[in-house]
């Protein structure tokens, strides 16, 4: 089986063996925004042609490829939902070389009744269920970080923080960008940003302090990016950590370590899940379909 996590800016594919283990994997910058309408089959074939030539006849897609801007818009499955609900709502797409389907995303309402959505992260969550038995909190750091409630093998609800995207926008496209030097992660300014996020004043006030601390020669320019990262992650974690511990972290190891540090700073505990959660989740759905 071939499993693909096709996001906004990146394409990640996994060639799975008969047991669902990763036999080969690859990634490229051919996210959905780089694909012209109607050319998704062509791009997919170009990316996985050699695996298809080995005789694979099943392809499972997840992520933003199922969005309005993707190959075909797939309706969200409302929470609570798990592997059974996701497997039941797969949408087939026309691909000449293999039986191909897209995994739907999930939706829910936050505490104020505002709609929340995810695409792609649901497969990562399915991939860690075996290590998350019982009620759990899962955090998936990233461009749009997700904090997920798990209960009896299903996602009961989640909330999203645009922390990664806001960090990039502030670093590159605001007055703060004039202070930023090529990004080098530093522990001390990151910790200072975490500490500042717990103080009075709120995020919008704290953000201006990134500029004023540098102009007042109280912080070096090369430390500003790490301080800004700590500030934003600190505000996110402090908002979500109340009565939520321990936290299972899923994502790139470097980013998960930053979140683990923030969680510890605010009195919580966390564990970092092993890599490959998305592939394991797609493999689990494949098994349910009889593709593995």
HELIX and SHEET records of a PDB file:
HELIX    1   1 UNK A   32  UNK A   34  5                                   3    
HELIX    2   2 UNK A   40  UNK A   52  1                                  13    
HELIX    3   3 UNK A   64  UNK A   66  5                                   3    
HELIX    4   4 UNK A   83  UNK A   88  1                                   6    
HELIX    5   5 UNK A  121  UNK A  127  1                                   7    
HELIX    6   6 UNK A  129  UNK A  131  5                                   3    
HELIX    7   7 UNK A  163  UNK A  173  1                                  11    
HELIX    8   8 UNK A  175  UNK A  179  5                                   5    
HELIX    9   9 UNK A  187  UNK A  197  1                                  11    
HELIX   10  10 UNK A  203  UNK A  215  1                                  13    
HELIX   11  11 UNK A  221  UNK A  223  5                                   3    
HELIX   12  12 UNK A  224  UNK A  240  1                                  17    
HELIX   13  13 UNK A  253  UNK A  265  1                                  13    
HELIX   14  14 UNK A  277  UNK A  289  1                                  13    
SHEET    1   A 6 UNK A  22  UNK A  28  0                                        
SHEET    2   A 6 UNK A  11  UNK A  16 -1                                        
SHEET    3   A 6 UNK A   2  UNK A   6 -1                                        
SHEET    4   A 6 UNK A  58  UNK A  63  1                                        
SHEET    5   A 6 UNK A  99  UNK A 102  1                                        
SHEET    6   A 6 UNK A  91  UNK A  93 -1                                        
SHEET    1   B 3 UNK A  77  UNK A  78  0                                        
SHEET    2   B 3 UNK A 106  UNK A 109  1                                        
SHEET    3   B 3 UNK A 115  UNK A 118 -1                                        
SHEET    1   C 5 UNK A 154  UNK A 161  0                                        
SHEET    2   C 5 UNK A 145  UNK A 151 -1                                        
SHEET    3   C 5 UNK A 136  UNK A 140 -1                                        
SHEET    4   C 5 UNK A 247  UNK A 249  1                                        
SHEET    5   C 5 UNK A 270  UNK A 272  1                                        
END                                                                             
